[in-house]
Amino acid sequence: MNDTEIPVFSRQRVVRFITHLLCLVILFVLPEVLFDYGREQAPNSFVTYAKATVFVLTFYIEYYIILNHEYSRKTDTCRFLGCNALLLVGAMTVIFLILKMSPLPMRHRGENPDLALLRQASFMLKDLVMLILTIALAVALNISDKWLKAERNRREELSVRRKQELEGLRNQLNPHFLFNTLNSIYALIDISPSKARNAVHELSKLLRHVLYENPSFVELRKEADFLEHYVALQRLRLPESAKLELNVDIDGHADALVPSMLFVTLIENVFKHGDFSMPATVTVYIAGDCAVCITRNKIRQLSDTRQPSQGIGLSNLRRRIDLLYPSGAGLKTETDGGFFTVTLEVPLKERNNQNN
């Protein structure tokens, strides 16, 4: 536990204590006081406040001592019931002694002994019911606190798991991107050394973005620049006749934030599986409060019996947007007439909401 957690923890305990005390005062102490002052005979403050103290002590003994143990097995349940029975007997004994010590007589002058005994028994029964309700309140609040704590721990654990998994996907994405790019440069070395040098220069720009400028979210304009550099790099290994159109229209939303290196996976897929004998298109635009990236390319036909590789790109992308946007993003794929279309739509994030 670090220094910043200690005050928060102490604050929570103080708030919990005050909340419990207010509940006890409102539910048990206040009715006892009003009942005492509403009687015809003179009120007995000693009895009233002494009994209220017993109720408070019963509550905290139940909450912090008896309920502080885990009760799961049958023997544990019997021990729990036995502890509560002892608590009730002890509390009732203390209340009886308080009544005996009261300056007011327990029996009025001339009162029938049987009626006096019945009246005393009714008061003791009322106190017993109040003690049972006090214990029930402690049990209810303890169960509620444990449930809230378990739910908070579950959410924290889920958040940590999601962050770790998302970081793992990003770390997997970068080597995947680098592997494909190095393959492209390797293919250029024998064909055109000058193009290979240009490719290395373009790659250095991309690696600078990946290694030094790659937070979880980046400005849309930086992501668009990254896509343009990537496409320029990949064009170097295509024949002059290859047709690839990159259309980016982000006017008015260039400073909005999107997940880093999210769209590049779609473009990787185009270069990996596309047949550039037909035009391929990559379009990025704004629709409402969302950024949309659409890629469309002809599917390359393999010359042998090999099946097209599914790869890890789209599966990682789908998992990543599920983590980032559990209910606010969409990824659709469609095959029509030998063309493969992928549509990715993600909500824009304003800069002032980056930490939300």
C-alpha positions as CSV (number, residue, x, y, z in Angstrom):
1,M,0.0,0.0,0.0
2,N,1.4,3.4,-1.0
3,D,1.2,6.7,0.8
4,T,-1.7,7.9,-1.3
5,E,-3.9,4.9,-0.5
6,I,-3.7,5.2,3.3
7,P,-5.7,8.5,3.6
8,V,-8.4,7.1,1.2
9,F,-8.7,3.9,3.2
10,S,-8.9,5.8,6.5
11,R,-11.5,8.1,5.1
12,Q,-13.6,5.2,3.9
13,R,-13.5,3.7,7.4
14,V,-14.5,6.9,9.0
15,V,-17.4,7.4,6.6
16,R,-18.6,3.9,7.2
17,F,-18.4,4.3,11.0
18,I,-20.4,7.6,10.8
19,T,-23.0,6.0,8.5
20,H,-23.5,3.1,10.8
21,L,-23.8,5.3,13.8
22,L,-26.5,7.5,12.1
23,C,-28.5,4.4,11.2
24,L,-28.3,3.2,14.8
25,V,-29.4,6.6,16.2
26,I,-32.3,6.9,13.7
27,L,-33.6,3.4,13.9
28,F,-33.0,2.4,17.6
29,V,-31.8,5.3,19.8
30,L,-34.2,8.0,18.7
31,P,-37.4,5.8,19.1
32,E,-36.2,4.8,22.5
33,V,-35.7,8.4,23.6
34,L,-39.1,9.5,22.2
35,F,-40.8,6.5,23.8
36,D,-39.3,7.3,27.2
37,Y,-40.2,11.0,27.1
38,G,-43.7,10.1,25.9
39,R,-44.6,8.2,29.0
40,E,-46.8,9.6,31.7
41,Q,-44.3,9.1,34.5
42,A,-41.0,11.1,34.7
43,P,-38.6,10.1,32.0
44,N,-35.5,8.1,33.0
45,S,-32.6,9.3,31.0
46,F,-30.2,6.9,32.6
47,V,-32.1,3.9,31.4
48,T,-32.7,5.4,28.0
49,Y,-29.1,6.2,27.2
50,A,-27.7,3.2,28.9
51,K,-29.9,0.9,26.7
52,A,-29.0,2.9,23.6
53,T,-25.3,2.3,24.4
54,V,-26.0,-1.4,24.7
55,F,-27.7,-1.3,21.2
56,V,-24.7,0.5,19.7
57,L,-22.2,-1.9,21.3
58,T,-24.2,-4.9,20.2
59,F,-24.1,-3.6,16.6
60,Y,-20.4,-3.1,16.5
61,I,-19.6,-6.4,18.3
62,E,-21.7,-8.1,15.6
63,Y,-20.3,-6.1,12.7
64,Y,-16.6,-6.0,13.5
65,I,-16.1,-9.2,15.6
66,I,-18.7,-11.9,14.9
67,L,-19.1,-11.1,11.2
68,N,-15.3,-10.7,10.7
69,H,-15.0,-14.4,10.2
70,E,-16.0,-16.5,7.2
71,Y,-18.8,-18.9,7.8
72,S,-19.1,-21.5,5.1
73,R,-19.3,-25.0,6.6
74,K,-22.2,-26.3,8.7
75,T,-20.1,-26.1,11.8
76,D,-19.3,-22.5,11.1
77,T,-23.0,-21.8,10.8
78,C,-23.6,-23.3,14.2
79,R,-20.8,-21.3,15.6
80,F,-22.2,-18.1,14.1
81,L,-25.7,-18.8,15.6
82,G,-24.1,-19.7,18.9
83,C,-22.1,-16.4,19.0
84,N,-25.2,-14.4,18.3
85,A,-27.1,-16.3,21.0
86,L,-24.4,-15.5,23.5
87,L,-24.4,-11.9,22.3
88,L,-28.2,-11.7,22.8
89,V,-28.0,-13.3,26.3
90,G,-25.2,-10.9,27.3
91,A,-26.9,-7.8,26.0
92,M,-30.2,-8.8,27.7
93,T,-28.4,-9.4,31.0
94,V,-26.8,-6.0,30.8
95,I,-30.2,-4.4,30.1
96,F,-31.8,-6.2,33.0
97,L,-29.0,-5.0,35.3
98,I,-29.6,-1.4,34.0
99,L,-33.3,-1.7,34.8
100,K,-32.4,-3.0,38.3
101,M,-30.0,0.0,38.8
102,S,-32.7,2.4,37.6
103,P,-33.7,5.1,40.2
104,L,-37.3,4.5,39.2
105,P,-39.1,1.5,40.7
106,M,-39.8,-1.5,38.4
107,R,-43.1,-1.9,40.2
108,H,-45.6,0.8,40.9
109,R,-47.2,1.2,44.3
110,G,-50.3,-0.9,44.6
111,E,-49.8,-2.5,41.3
112,N,-50.8,-6.1,40.9
113,P,-47.7,-8.3,41.0
114,D,-48.8,-10.3,38.0
115,L,-49.5,-7.1,36.0
116,A,-46.1,-5.7,37.0
117,L,-44.4,-8.9,35.9
118,L,-46.3,-8.9,32.6
119,R,-45.3,-5.2,32.1
120,Q,-41.7,-5.9,32.8
121,A,-41.8,-9.0,30.5
122,S,-43.3,-6.9,27.7
123,F,-40.5,-4.3,28.0
124,M,-37.8,-7.0,28.0
125,L,-39.5,-8.6,25.0
126,K,-39.4,-5.2,23.2
127,D,-35.7,-4.8,24.1
128,L,-35.0,-8.4,22.8
129,V,-36.7,-7.5,19.5
130,M,-34.7,-4.3,19.2
131,L,-31.5,-6.3,19.8
132,I,-32.4,-8.8,17.1
133,L,-33.2,-6.0,14.7
134,T,-29.8,-4.4,15.6
135,I,-28.0,-7.7,14.8
136,A,-30.0,-8.0,11.6
137,L,-29.0,-4.5,10.6
138,A,-25.3,-5.3,11.2
139,V,-25.6,-8.5,9.1
140,A,-27.4,-6.6,6.3
141,L,-24.8,-3.8,6.2
142,N,-21.9,-6.3,6.4
143,I,-23.3,-8.2,3.5
144,S,-23.8,-5.0,1.5
145,D,-20.3,-3.8,2.3
146,K,-18.8,-7.2,1.3
147,W,-20.8,-7.2,-2.0
148,L,-19.7,-3.6,-2.8
149,K,-16.1,-4.5,-2.1
150,A,-16.3,-7.7,-4.2
151,E,-17.9,-5.7,-7.0
152,R,-15.2,-3.0,-6.8
153,N,-12.4,-5.6,-6.8
154,R,-14.1,-7.4,-9.8
155,R,-14.2,-4.1,-11.8
156,E,-10.6,-3.3,-10.9
157,E,-9.5,-6.8,-11.9
158,L,-11.4,-6.5,-15.1
159,S,-9.8,-3.1,-15.9
160,V,-6.3,-4.5,-15.2
161,R,-7.0,-7.5,-17.4
162,R,-8.3,-5.4,-20.2
163,K,-5.3,-3.0,-20.1
164,Q,-2.9,-5.9,-20.0
165,E,-4.6,-7.7,-22.9
166,L,-4.9,-4.5,-24.9
167,E,-1.2,-3.7,-24.3
168,G,-0.4,-7.3,-25.4
169,L,-2.4,-6.8,-28.7
170,R,-0.5,-3.5,-29.4
171,N,2.8,-5.2,-28.8
172,Q,1.8,-8.0,-31.1
173,L,0.6,-5.5,-33.7
174,N,3.9,-3.6,-34.0
175,P,6.1,-6.7,-34.8
176,H,3.4,-7.8,-37.2
177,F,3.6,-4.5,-39.0
178,L,7.4,-4.5,-38.9
179,F,7.6,-8.0,-40.3
180,N,5.4,-7.2,-43.3
181,T,7.4,-3.9,-44.0
182,L,10.8,-5.6,-43.9
183,N,9.5,-8.2,-46.3
184,S,8.6,-5.4,-48.7
185,I,12.0,-3.8,-48.4
186,Y,13.7,-7.1,-48.9
187,A,11.8,-7.6,-52.1
188,L,13.0,-4.2,-53.3
189,I,16.7,-4.7,-52.8
190,D,17.2,-6.8,-56.0
191,I,14.7,-4.9,-58.0
192,S,15.7,-1.3,-57.3
193,P,18.3,-0.4,-54.7
194,S,17.3,3.3,-54.9
195,K,13.7,2.4,-54.1
196,A,15.0,0.2,-51.3
197,R,16.9,3.2,-49.8
198,N,13.8,5.3,-50.1
199,A,11.9,2.6,-48.4
200,V,14.3,2.5,-45.5
201,H,13.9,6.3,-45.1
202,E,10.1,5.9,-45.1
203,L,10.4,3.0,-42.6
204,S,12.5,5.2,-40.2
205,K,9.6,7.7,-40.1
206,L,7.1,4.9,-39.3
207,L,9.3,3.4,-36.6
208,R,9.7,6.9,-35.0
209,H,5.9,7.0,-34.8
210,V,5.6,3.4,-33.5
211,L,8.5,3.6,-31.0
212,Y,8.4,7.2,-29.8
213,E,5.0,8.7,-30.7
214,N,2.7,5.8,-30.1
215,P,0.4,6.5,-27.1
216,S,-2.9,4.7,-26.7
217,F,-4.7,7.6,-28.5
218,V,-3.3,10.0,-31.0
219,E,-4.7,13.0,-33.0
220,L,-6.5,11.9,-36.2
221,R,-4.2,14.0,-38.3
222,K,-1.1,12.1,-37.0
223,E,-2.8,8.8,-37.7
224,A,-3.6,10.1,-41.2
225,D,0.0,11.1,-41.8
226,F,1.1,7.7,-40.6
227,L,-1.2,6.0,-43.1
228,E,0.1,8.2,-45.9
229,H,3.7,7.3,-45.0
230,Y,2.8,3.6,-44.8
231,V,1.0,3.6,-48.2
232,A,3.9,5.5,-49.8
233,L,6.3,2.8,-48.4
234,Q,4.1,0.0,-49.7
235,R,3.7,1.6,-53.1
236,L,7.4,1.2,-53.8
237,R,7.1,-2.6,-54.2
238,L,4.1,-2.3,-56.5
239,P,4.4,-2.1,-60.3
240,E,3.7,1.2,-61.9
241,S,0.4,-0.1,-63.3
242,A,-0.9,-0.9,-59.8
243,K,-3.8,1.3,-58.8
244,L,-4.3,2.3,-55.2
245,E,-6.3,5.3,-54.1
246,L,-5.9,6.8,-50.6
247,N,-8.6,9.3,-49.8
248,V,-8.5,11.1,-46.4
249,D,-11.1,13.7,-45.5
250,I,-10.9,14.8,-41.8
251,D,-11.5,18.5,-42.1
252,G,-12.7,20.0,-38.8
253,H,-11.8,16.9,-36.7
254,A,-8.0,16.7,-37.2
255,D,-7.4,17.2,-33.4
256,A,-9.9,14.5,-32.3
257,L,-8.3,11.4,-30.8
258,V,-8.4,7.8,-32.2
259,P,-6.7,4.7,-31.1
260,S,-3.1,4.6,-32.3
261,M,-2.3,2.3,-35.3
262,L,-5.9,1.1,-35.6
263,F,-6.5,1.8,-39.3
264,V,-3.2,0.5,-40.5
265,T,-4.2,-3.1,-40.0
266,L,-6.9,-2.7,-42.7
267,I,-4.3,-1.3,-45.1
268,E,-1.9,-4.1,-44.3
269,N,-4.6,-6.5,-45.2
270,V,-5.1,-4.8,-48.6
271,F,-1.4,-5.1,-49.5
272,K,-1.1,-8.6,-48.2
273,H,-4.2,-10.2,-49.9
274,G,-5.1,-7.6,-52.6
275,D,-4.9,-8.1,-56.4
276,F,-3.8,-4.7,-57.8
277,S,-4.8,-5.6,-61.4
278,M,-8.0,-3.9,-60.3
279,P,-8.2,-0.6,-58.4
280,A,-8.0,-0.8,-54.6
281,T,-9.3,2.0,-52.4
282,V,-8.7,3.2,-48.9
283,T,-11.0,5.9,-47.6
284,V,-11.0,7.7,-44.3
285,Y,-13.7,10.2,-43.5
286,I,-15.9,11.6,-40.7
287,A,-19.5,10.5,-40.2
288,G,-21.2,12.3,-37.3
289,D,-19.0,11.8,-34.2
290,C,-17.2,8.7,-35.7
291,A,-14.2,8.1,-37.8
292,V,-14.7,5.7,-40.6
293,C,-12.1,3.7,-42.6
294,I,-13.2,1.6,-45.6
295,T,-10.9,-0.5,-47.6
296,R,-11.9,-2.3,-50.8
297,N,-9.7,-4.6,-52.9
298,K,-9.9,-7.5,-55.3
299,I,-8.9,-10.7,-53.7
300,R,-5.7,-12.2,-55.0
301,Q,-6.1,-15.7,-56.4
302,L,-3.4,-18.1,-55.4
303,S,-1.7,-20.0,-58.1
304,D,-1.7,-23.3,-56.2
305,T,-3.9,-25.3,-53.8
306,R,-2.9,-23.2,-50.8
307,Q,-5.7,-21.6,-48.8
308,P,-5.5,-17.9,-48.1
309,S,-3.9,-17.1,-44.8
310,Q,-6.3,-15.7,-42.1
311,G,-3.4,-14.0,-40.3
312,I,-3.6,-12.3,-37.0
313,G,-4.3,-8.8,-38.3
314,L,-8.1,-8.7,-38.5
315,S,-8.6,-11.0,-35.5
316,N,-6.4,-8.8,-33.4
317,L,-8.2,-5.7,-34.7
318,R,-11.6,-7.1,-33.8
319,R,-10.4,-8.0,-30.3
320,R,-8.8,-4.6,-29.8
321,I,-11.9,-2.6,-30.7
322,D,-14.0,-4.9,-28.4
323,L,-11.7,-3.9,-25.6
324,L,-11.6,-0.2,-26.4
325,Y,-15.2,0.1,-27.4
326,P,-17.4,-2.6,-25.8
327,S,-20.5,-1.2,-27.4
328,G,-19.5,1.8,-29.5
329,A,-17.5,0.6,-32.5
330,G,-18.1,-1.6,-35.5
331,L,-16.1,-3.8,-37.8
332,K,-17.8,-5.3,-40.9
333,T,-16.3,-7.4,-43.7
334,E,-18.0,-8.2,-47.0
335,T,-17.1,-10.3,-50.0
336,D,-18.9,-9.5,-53.3
337,G,-17.9,-10.5,-56.8
338,G,-14.3,-11.2,-55.9
339,F,-13.9,-8.0,-54.0
340,F,-13.3,-7.8,-50.2
341,T,-14.6,-4.8,-48.3
342,V,-13.8,-3.9,-44.7
343,T,-15.6,-1.1,-42.8
344,L,-14.3,0.1,-39.5
345,E,-16.2,2.8,-37.5
346,V,-14.9,4.1,-34.2
347,P,-16.2,7.0,-32.0
348,L,-14.0,10.1,-32.0
349,K,-12.6,11.1,-28.6
350,E,-12.2,14.8,-27.8
351,R,-8.9,15.9,-26.4
352,N,-10.4,17.2,-23.1
353,N,-11.9,13.7,-22.6
354,Q,-8.7,11.8,-23.1
355,N,-8.4,10.7,-19.5
356,N,-12.1,9.7,-19.1
